[in-house]
Amino acid sequence: TVDSSMFFWIVFYMTEGLKFSESSATLLAMAYDAAQVLGSLLSGKASDLLGSRPPVFFVMLLAACFCSLSIVAVSTWEALLPVIFSIGFTTGGPCMLMHTAVAADVGAR
């Protein structure tokens, strides 16, 4: 899935492309995971308030596109932290919305 491939790519990109140490790269990858959890919780709450998943899904994926494009513009640890956090936040929500929708549909049958 997108979230797991992004998680592994982030570490590879920072160690090979930006020459970060492995410890720095894994700390930033942990920020990605933490942001995914937060994005999942808030997107679920937003979809409950709206009563519909598709608008939340679309807005977060659109934001994820812009956030993902911005990663090539930064190269310092301090600048990458908010970018990687925003990528995790905007990809975590749609992934969990898809997983829960599939689980709910399968469970209803």
C-alpha positions in Angstrom: 0.0 0.0 0.0 1.0 3.6 -0.3 1.5 4.1 3.5 4.0 1.2 3.9 5.9 1.9 0.7 6.2 5.6 1.7 7.4 4.6 5.1 10.3 2.6 3.7 11.0 5.0 0.9 11.4 7.9 3.3 14.3 6.2 5.1 15.9 5.2 1.9 15.6 8.7 0.4 17.1 10.3 3.5 20.0 7.9 3.9 21.0 7.5 0.3 19.8 10.7 -1.3 20.4 13.2 1.5 23.1 11.3 3.3 21.4 11.4 6.7 22.5 9.0 9.4 20.2 6.0 9.8 19.2 7.1 13.3 18.1 10.5 12.0 16.2 8.9 9.1 14.4 6.5 11.4 13.4 9.3 13.8 11.8 11.1 10.9 10.1 7.9 9.8 8.6 7.7 13.3 7.2 11.1 12.8 5.5 9.8 9.6 3.9 6.9 11.6 2.8 9.2 14.4 1.2 11.5 11.8 -0.6 8.6 10.2 -2.2 7.7 13.5 -3.3 11.3 14.0 -4.5 11.6 10.4 -6.5 8.4 10.8 -8.2 9.6 14.0 -9.1 13.0 12.6 -10.2 11.8 9.2 -12.5 9.3 10.9 -14.0 12.0 13.1 -14.4 14.3 10.1 -16.2 11.6 8.1 -18.5 10.9 11.0 -19.3 14.6 11.3 -20.0 14.9 7.6 -21.7 11.6 7.3 -19.7 10.7 4.2 -16.2 9.3 3.6 -15.6 10.4 0.0 -15.2 14.2 0.6 -12.7 13.6 3.4 -10.9 11.0 1.3 -10.6 13.3 -1.7 -9.5 16.4 0.2 -6.8 14.5 2.1 -5.5 12.8 -1.0 -5.3 16.1 -2.8 -3.4 17.6 0.1 -1.1 14.5 0.1 -0.2 15.2 -3.5 1.0 18.7 -2.7 2.8 17.6 0.5 4.6 14.8 -1.4 5.8 17.2 -4.1 7.2 19.5 -1.5 9.6 16.9 -0.1 12.1 17.5 -3.0 12.4 21.2 -2.1 13.8 20.6 1.4 17.0 18.9 2.5 17.6 19.7 6.2 16.3 17.7 9.1 14.4 20.6 10.5 12.7 21.4 7.2 11.9 17.7 6.5 10.1 17.1 9.8 7.0 19.1 9.1 6.9 17.9 5.5 7.1 14.3 6.5 4.6 14.8 9.2 2.1 16.4 6.8 2.6 13.5 4.3 1.9 11.0 7.0 -1.1 12.9 8.2 -2.6 13.2 4.8 -1.9 9.7 3.6 -2.9 8.0 6.9 -6.4 9.2 6.9 -7.4 8.0 3.4 -5.7 4.6 4.0 -7.6 4.0 7.2 -10.9 5.2 5.6 -10.4 2.6 2.8 -9.5 -0.2 5.2 -12.4 0.4 7.4 -14.8 0.7 4.5 -13.7 -2.6 3.1 -13.9 -4.2 6.5 -17.4 -2.8 7.1 -18.6 -4.0 3.7 -17.2 -7.5 4.2 -18.6 -7.7 7.7 -22.0 -6.7 6.4 -22.2 -9.7 4.0 
